[in-house]
Amino acid sequence: MARYFFCAFMIFVVISSTLFATVVPVSSKEFIQPSYGYTTNYYEGYGVPDIYASVLGDNEFERGETSRISIVLSNRGILYGFESKTSVEGSQSEQQLALAELEYETARTIAYGIKATLVSPIEMIDVDPLTSGQTLEKLVPGELPSQPLTYTISISDDAPAGDYVLMLPVSYEFQDDVQMTGGSAVQLGLPDVDHTVYYKETNATLPIPITIKEAPLFSVQEIEGELVAGQSSTINITYRNDGELAANDVIARIVVMTPLATSRPTVSLSDMEPGETETASFIIDASSTAIAKNYGLDSELRYIDEDGDVAFSENLKIEVPLTSPDGGVDIGRASLAGTFLVALYMIIDTIRKRRKIGEKEE
């Protein structure tokens, strides 16, 4: 008998003509595996699952974006053929068992218990740990899962534009070998088990390509000027476009809170090409009761992007120092110091009085 034969198509034709074409397999994981002494191996199959991953929809993202990425797994495993391991000449029952095993062996390219965990090797791209692990019950060659695997990723505001690759480690099991019991499993208390399956676990790491879009990216380069309590001061803020694309019709805006105020919170700037800087001058009023310290201001840039749409930069934090007029004593700090001195005097006076009472009692 030839030991190497059958293409996949001919196997299915032969099997479909036998009485065992409707045999329903029993999962070997539902019971203790019969040992090799209770089984016969008629064929060895060739072919394993071959898992691929692809991003569903757009794989381009923006800086500062938190978004979901959907990944579809597919199985391109191919069943190459079988090798005869046990002769069945002259025995009709053995031939029937061998044909039944052939049918079970055709499932060896199915992946079971798939676990897929999305991992980012890039510091500026994070994967939400609540969504990082996804599972599928099984993956049959030629069939796509009903739902994609969905993960949540967050991209840093400072991430450079370009192409990146996330990693998707995948683990699964597949049917490594099938052997027929030929009724011997009755001795093990398993009368309905006509075969046993031996599974093998395997791992693969699949690349997930994504792109961070080019866009303007702004930073504060310099802050000139200081605030004075009870006066109006000019603060110059220099912005730079650190991004890859130009920003047109740029408008700078600041947000101040009491004890600061401004009557003109926006300043128009010119277009900013990548690497260019622009300076905005703001007049800020400080209350006469303002405490001398550094004050934090919020700033943002409004601009027109390459598609002609209005866009905004991220919030840019600015710190501006405030001093007392003419270098005088800061009212707030003087008040705080006075409170401290009064409290210290009261503590010392209390201790002195207690000592006097103790001396009289002696």
C-alpha positions, 0 to 999 in steps of 0.5 A: 500500500502506498504510504503517501497519498490523498489530496484534501479534495479526494479525502473528502470525497472518499469520506463522504461515501462511507458510513462514518461521514456523520460520526460526531467527534467527542471532545477529548478534554471532557475526560482523562485521555486513554493512554497509547495502549488503548488506541491505534494510530492509523494516519498522521496528518500534515498541516497546522493553523496559520493565524494572521491579523489585520486592522479593521478600518482606518489604522491612522490616529492623531496625537493625543487621541484615545481610540479603539482599534479593531483587529480581525484574526484569520486562519489560513491553515492548509491540510496538506495530506496524510501518511498511513501509519497502520496497515488495514488490509484484509479487515473491514472493521479496521478500514472503517476505523481508519476512515473515521480517523481520517475525518477527525484528522481533517480538524487539525488546522482549527485553532482552539482557545485563542488568547490575543493580548495587544502590547505596545513597545512604544512608550508614547502609545498605551494599551488600556489594560482592561481591553488588552486581553481578548479571546476566541473560542476557535478559528476555522480556516476560511471563516472569519469570527463574527466580531473583531477583537477590540482594544483601546489605545491612547497616543501621547500628545507629544508622539512624533508622526510616523509609522509604528508597529504594535505587537499581538502575542497569540496563543492557541491549541490545535489538534496534534494527533488523533487515535482510535480506541476501537472500543477498548475505552470501555475498559476505562469506563468510556463506552461512548469514546471511539477516539482520543485527541492530543492537543498541542499549544503554540504561540505566535506574535503578530505585527499590528501596523498603525500610523500617527498622522502628521499635524502641527504641534505647539510648544511654549519656547519663552516667556518674557515679563512679570506681573506687578500687584496693582498694575498692568503688565505686558507678557510676551509668550513665544510659541513654536510649531514643532510638528510636521505640517503648517498651521495657518491663521493662528490665534493665541488665547490665554485664560486668566483667573482672579486676582488676574484679568485681561481685556484682550485674551486673544492675539492674532499671529501669522501662519506658522510653518514647521520649526517657526516661532511667533510671539504674542503680547498680552496685557494682564492686570493684577489686583493690588491684593494679589500675593507675590508668587508664580501664577499659572495661565492656560493657553491654546492656539486656534488654527486652520489645518491642511484640510481647511478645518478649524483645529486647536492645540493642546492646553499649554501651561504658562507660569508668570511671576508676580511681585509687589510694587517697588519691591515693598512688603507683600501684604499677604506674606506679611499677614501670614508672618504676623499670624505666626508671630502672634501664635508663637507669642501665645505659646511662649506666654502660656509656658511662662505662666505655667512655670510661675504656677509651678514655682508657687506650688513648690 
